[in-house]
Amino acid sequence: MEAVPTARSLGQSRVTPKAVYKGAGRLSYRTKLGYLRDDVGPEAKTIELVFADLVTFCLKEEMKTGFLISQDQVNANPEQHEIIQQLMDFKLIHIIEPDTSAASGRSGRFEAYTLDFSLFMEPRLRGLKHVEFWKTDTQRRREGVREAPAYSLERAQQASTSTSCDDTETVLEKIEQDVGTEDQPKDPTLF
């Protein structure tokens, strides 16, 4: 349904796999944001601002699909943690581990999350490190989870009150422009 308009927005005369990935991703996260707006009402704007900042943090700044939140910050910032929980309720992010340690000598306990797959459905985003939490190492730890960057709930507080933040769609378009995608081989038999 979104593949044709996406192909047109990409300047393509036919539907390619890239347009299908992007179209499916757009449809999925737009639908979820629509549910958020309908169910939450005026408070949805605050949640969306944090979500846009979280997407920027993960996909543009850290180039990873997962993130950690310190349990110390959860206790100190219950309002911002509630926003994270609402993002999870609307399936824009997903919890991987509710209680884990972090690698690289970071002390404390953390909650581990991943962005919804619809946000990075294009599999050829250059440099993006997918946190493959479904795989485990020899000690049965989820791969990449402990190495994920920590998102600060103080940052979420700043984002929630910002008047200059972009909406999620604009953030994703900027990330795509900045990060880019690898060139796809042209296969005349596709679609």
KEKE-3310 file (N, C-alpha, C; in steps of 0.2 Angstrom, whole numbers, plus 5000, padded with zeros to 4 digits):
npx = (5004:5010:5021:5021:5019:5030:5040:5039:5042:5055:5060:5059:5054:5048:5042:5053:5063:5068:5059:5048:5052:5054:5041:5033:5039:5036:5022:5019:5025:5019:5006:5006:5010:4998:4989:4994:4992:4978:4974:4980:4979:4981:4993:5001:5010:5021:5026:5029:5039:5049:5051:5055:5068:5074:5075:5084:5095:5098:5098:5105:5115:5122:5121:5115:5103:5097:5096:5100:5093:5097:5094:5095:5092:5079:5072:5075:5069:5054:5043:5048:5052:5040:5035:5044:5038:5026:5029:5033:5021:5014:5020:5032:5044:5053:5055:5070:5077:5073:5082:5098:5116:5129:5141:5159:5164:5154:5145:5131:5114:5103:5089:5085:5082:5075:5073:5058:5056:5051:5056:5069:5068:5074:5086:5099:5105:5119:5132:5124:5122:5114:5107:5108:5098:5092:5101:5113:5128:5142:5140:5126:5121:5113:5117:5126:5118:5122:5132:5125:5121:5118:5104:5099:5088:5087:5090:5078:5069:5073:5070:5056:5051:5055:5054:5059:5061:5061:5048:5044:5044:5051:5063:5067:5068:5079:5089:5090:5095:5107:5114:5112:5110:5116:5121:5110:5110:5105:5092:5084:5074:5066:5051)
npy = (4994:5006:5006:5010:5025:5027:5023:5033:5044:5042:5044:5034:5024:5012:4999:4995:4983:4991:5001:4994:4989:5002:5008:4998:4999:5013:5013:5005:5011:5023:5020:5015:5027:5034:5027:5030:5044:5045:5037:5043:5057:5075:5073:5066:5072:5076:5063:5059:5068:5064:5051:5054:5060:5049:5040:5048:5048:5034:5029:5039:5045:5035:5024:5012:4999:4996:5001:5006:5009:5016:5009:5016:5029:5027:5026:5039:5047:5046:5051:5052:5039:5033:5038:5031:5018:5020:5021:5009:5002:5006:4999:5004:5004:4990:4979:4971:4965:4966:4968:4970:4969:4980:4981:4986:4991:4998:5003:4996:4992:4989:4992:4985:4989:4988:4997:4998:4987:4992:5005:5004:4996:4996:4986:4990:5001:5010:5007:5005:4996:4982:4976:4961:4953:4941:4931:4922:4922:4911:4911:4912:4925:4939:4944:4959:4967:4971:4979:4990:5007:5019:5027:5043:5048:5061:5067:5063:5071:5084:5083:5081:5094:5102:5114:5114:5102:5090:5081:5063:5058:5067:5067:5053:5055:5063:5056:5045:5053:5057:5046:5037:5024:5008:5005:4997:4982:4982:4974:4968:4959:4960:4964)
npz = (5000:5004:4996:4983:4983:4991:4982:4972:4979:4981:4968:4959:4945:4946:4957:4969:4979:4990:4991:4995:5008:5014:5013:5020:5033:5036:5036:5046:5058:5057:5059:5072:5079:5076:5084:5096:5097:5096:5107:5118:5118:5120:5127:5120:5111:5120:5122:5109:5106:5115:5109:5096:5100:5105:5094:5087:5095:5095:5081:5074:5082:5090:5082:5084:5086:5099:5116:5133:5149:5164:5180:5191:5186:5182:5195:5199:5190:5188:5180:5167:5165:5164:5152:5143:5146:5141:5127:5125:5128:5116:5107:5100:5105:5112:5126:5130:5141:5157:5168:5168:5167:5162:5149:5147:5159:5165:5179:5189:5187:5173:5162:5147:5130:5113:5098:5088:5075:5063:5061:5056:5045:5032:5026:5023:5029:5031:5042:5053:5068:5072:5086:5091:5099:5100:5099:5108:5119:5124:5138:5139:5138:5130:5114:5111:5119:5132:5128:5122:5120:5134:5137:5143:5155:5159:5148:5141:5148:5144:5130:5131:5134:5124:5111:5099:5093:5080:5072:5072:5059:5051:5058:5055:5041:5040:5046:5037:5026:5031:5035:5025:5012:5007:4990:4980:4971:4954:4948:4935:4935:4946:4952)
capx = (5000:5014:5027:5020:5020:5037:5045:5038:5046:5062:5061:5059:5048:5045:5043:5059:5063:5070:5053:5044:5055:5053:5034:5031:5041:5032:5015:5019:5026:5014:5000:5007:5009:4991:4985:4996:4988:4971:4972:4983:4976:4986:4999:5004:5015:5027:5028:5032:5046:5054:5052:5060:5074:5077:5077:5090:5100:5100:5100:5110:5121:5125:5121:5113:5095:5095:5098:5100:5092:5100:5089:5095:5088:5072:5070:5075:5065:5048:5039:5051:5052:5033:5035:5047:5034:5020:5032:5033:5014:5012:5025:5037:5050:5052:5060:5074:5079:5071:5087:5104:5122:5132:5148:5164:5165:5148:5142:5124:5109:5100:5084:5088:5076:5076:5068:5054:5060:5048:5060:5075:5067:5078:5092:5105:5107:5126:5135:5119:5123:5108:5108:5105:5097:5089:5107:5116:5135:5143:5137:5119:5120:5110:5123:5125:5113:5126:5136:5121:5122:5114:5100:5098:5081:5087:5089:5071:5066:5074:5067:5049:5049:5058:5050:5063:5062:5057:5043:5047:5045:5057:5070:5069:5071:5086:5094:5091:5100:5114:5117:5112:5110:5121:5118:5107:5111:5100:5090:5078:5068:5063:5045)
capy = (5000:5012:5005:5015:5032:5028:5023:5039:5049:5041:5046:5028:5023:5006:4997:4991:4980:4997:5005:4990:4990:5009:5008:4994:5002:5019:5011:5002:5016:5028:5017:5015:5034:5036:5024:5034:5050:5043:5035:5047:5064:5080:5071:5062:5077:5075:5056:5059:5072:5059:5046:5057:5061:5042:5038:5051:5045:5027:5028:5044:5047:5029:5019:5005:4998:4995:5005:5004:5014:5014:5008:5022:5034:5025:5028:5046:5050:5041:5053:5051:5032:5032:5040:5025:5013:5021:5020:5001:5000:5007:4995:5008:5001:4984:4978:4965:4963:4971:4969:4967:4973:4983:4980:4991:4993:5003:5000:4997:4988:4993:4990:4985:4990:4989:5001:4993:4985:4996:5011:5002:4991:4996:4982:4992:5007:5010:5008:5003:4990:4979:4973:4954:4951:4934:4927:4922:4920:4905:4912:4913:4932:4941:4947:4966:4970:4974:4984:4995:5014:5021:5033:5046:5050:5068:5069:5063:5077:5090:5082:5082:5101:5106:5117:5114:5095:5088:5075:5057:5057:5072:5064:5048:5057:5066:5050:5042:5057:5058:5039:5034:5017:5005:5004:4991:4980:4983:4967:4969:4954:4962:4968)
capz = (5000:5004:4992:4977:4985:4993:4976:4969:4983:4980:4961:4955:4941:4948:4964:4971:4986:4994:4992:4999:5015:5017:5013:5026:5039:5037:5037:5053:5064:5057:5062:5079:5081:5076:5090:5102:5097:5097:5114:5124:5117:5120:5130:5114:5109:5124:5121:5103:5107:5118:5104:5091:5102:5106:5088:5085:5099:5093:5074:5071:5086:5092:5076:5086:5087:5105:5121:5140:5154:5171:5185:5196:5183:5183:5201:5200:5185:5186:5174:5160:5164:5162:5144:5140:5147:5136:5120:5125:5127:5110:5103:5097:5108:5115:5131:5129:5147:5163:5173:5165:5168:5155:5147:5147:5166:5168:5185:5190:5183:5167:5158:5140:5125:5106:5094:5084:5068:5057:5061:5053:5040:5026:5029:5020:5032:5032:5048:5058:5071:5074:5092:5089:5106:5100:5099:5115:5119:5128:5145:5138:5138:5124:5111:5110:5124:5137:5124:5120:5124:5139:5135:5149:5156:5160:5141:5139:5151:5140:5124:5132:5135:5119:5106:5093:5091:5074:5073:5070:5052:5049:5061:5051:5034:5041:5047:5030:5022:5034:5036:5018:5011:5002:4984:4978:4964:4949:4945:4930:4936:4952:4952)
cpx = (5004:5020:5027:5022:5028:5042:5044:5042:5053:5064:5062:5053:5045:5046:5049:5059:5064:5063:5048:5046:5053:5045:5031:5033:5037:5025:5015:5020:5021:5007:5000:5007:5002:4987:4987:4992:4981:4969:4975:4981:4982:4992:5004:5010:5021:5030:5032:5039:5051:5056:5057:5067:5078:5079:5083:5096:5103:5102:5105:5116:5125:5125:5119:5106:5093:5098:5097:5097:5094:5094:5089:5092:5081:5069:5070:5071:5058:5044:5042:5051:5045:5032:5038:5042:5028:5023:5032:5026:5011:5016:5029:5044:5048:5057:5063:5075:5077:5077:5093:5110:5124:5139:5153:5164:5159:5145:5134:5120:5105:5094:5086:5082:5079:5071:5064:5057:5057:5053:5067:5074:5071:5085:5098:5107:5114:5128:5130:5121:5117:5110:5104:5103:5094:5095:5110:5124:5135:5140:5130:5117:5117:5116:5121:5121:5117:5131:5132:5122:5117:5110:5098:5091:5081:5087:5082:5067:5067:5070:5059:5047:5052:5053:5053:5064:5058:5053:5047:5049:5051:5063:5072:5072:5078:5091:5095:5096:5107:5118:5117:5111:5115:5118:5116:5109:5105:5098:5084:5073:5064:5057:5044)
cpy = (5006:5012:5009:5022:5032:5028:5030:5045:5048:5042:5040:5027:5016:5004:4993:4988:4986:5000:5001:4990:4997:5010:5004:4997:5009:5018:5009:5007:5022:5026:5017:5022:5036:5033:5028:5040:5050:5042:5040:5055:5069:5078:5068:5066:5076:5068:5056:5063:5067:5054:5048:5058:5054:5039:5041:5049:5038:5026:5033:5044:5040:5024:5012:5005:4997:5000:5003:5010:5012:5014:5013:5028:5033:5027:5035:5050:5046:5044:5052:5043:5030:5033:5034:5019:5014:5020:5012:4999:5000:5003:4999:5006:4994:4982:4971:4961:4968:4972:4965:4971:4976:4982:4986:4995:4998:4999:5001:4992:4992:4989:4990:4985:4990:4993:4996:4993:4990:5003:5010:4996:4990:4992:4985:4999:5006:5011:5006:4996:4987:4975:4966:4951:4943:4929:4927:4920:4913:4905:4913:4921:4934:4945:4954:4970:4974:4980:4990:5002:5015:5027:5036:5049:5058:5071:5069:5068:5083:5089:5083:5089:5105:5108:5117:5107:5094:5082:5069:5056:5061:5069:5058:5049:5060:5061:5047:5046:5057:5051:5036:5027:5015:5005:4997:4988:4980:4976:4968:4965:4956:4966:4970)
cpz = (5000:4999:4986:4978:4987:4987:4972:4973:4983:4973:4957:4951:4942:4955:4965:4978:4991:4996:4996:5006:5018:5018:5019:5032:5041:5039:5044:5059:5063:5060:5070:5082:5081:5082:5096:5102:5099:5105:5120:5123:5117:5123:5125:5112:5113:5123:5114:5102:5110:5113:5099:5093:5103:5100:5085:5088:5097:5086:5071:5075:5088:5087:5079:5087:5094:5110:5128:5144:5161:5176:5190:5193:5183:5189:5202:5196:5183:5181:5168:5159:5162:5154:5141:5140:5142:5129:5120:5124:5120:5104:5098:5099:5111:5121:5129:5136:5152:5168:5170:5168:5161:5155:5148:5154:5168:5173:5185:5186:5178:5165:5150:5135:5118:5103:5090:5077:5062:5056:5057:5048:5034:5029:5027:5023:5033:5039:5054:5061:5074:5081:5092:5096:5106:5100:5106:5114:5123:5135:5145:5139:5131:5121:5109:5115:5129:5134:5122:5124:5129:5137:5142:5150:5157:5152:5139:5142:5147:5133:5125:5132:5129:5114:5100:5090:5085:5076:5070:5063:5049:5052:5057:5044:5035:5042:5041:5026:5024:5034:5029:5018:5006:4996:4983:4971:4960:4946:4941:4931:4942:4950:4945)
residu = (MET:GLU:ALA:VAL:PRO:THR:ALA:ARG:SER:LEU:GLY:GLN:SER:ARG:VAL:THR:PRO:LYS:ALA:VAL:TYR:LYS:GLY:ALA:GLY:ARG:LEU:SER:TYR:ARG:THR:LYS:LEU:GLY:TYR:LEU:ARG:ASP:ASP:VAL:GLY:PRO:GLU:ALA:LYS:THR:ILE:GLU:LEU:VAL:PHE:ALA:ASP:LEU:VAL:THR:PHE:CYS:LEU:LYS:GLU:GLU:MET:LYS:THR:GLY:PHE:LEU:ILE:SER:GLN:ASP:GLN:VAL:ASN:ALA:ASN:PRO:GLU:GLN:HIS:GLU:ILE:ILE:GLN:GLN:LEU:MET:ASP:PHE:LYS:LEU:ILE:HIS:ILE:ILE:GLU:PRO:ASP:THR:SER:ALA:ALA:SER:GLY:ARG:SER:GLY:ARG:PHE:GLU:ALA:TYR:THR:LEU:ASP:PHE:SER:LEU:PHE:MET:GLU:PRO:ARG:LEU:ARG:GLY:LEU:LYS:HIS:VAL:GLU:PHE:TRP:LYS:THR:ASP:THR:GLN:ARG:ARG:ARG:GLU:GLY:VAL:ARG:GLU:ALA:PRO:ALA:TYR:SER:LEU:GLU:ARG:ALA:GLN:GLN:ALA:SER:THR:SER:THR:SER:CYS:ASP:ASP:THR:GLU:THR:VAL:LEU:GLU:LYS:ILE:GLU:GLN:ASP:VAL:GLY:THR:GLU:ASP:GLN:PRO:LYS:ASP:PRO:THR:LEU:PHE)
# end
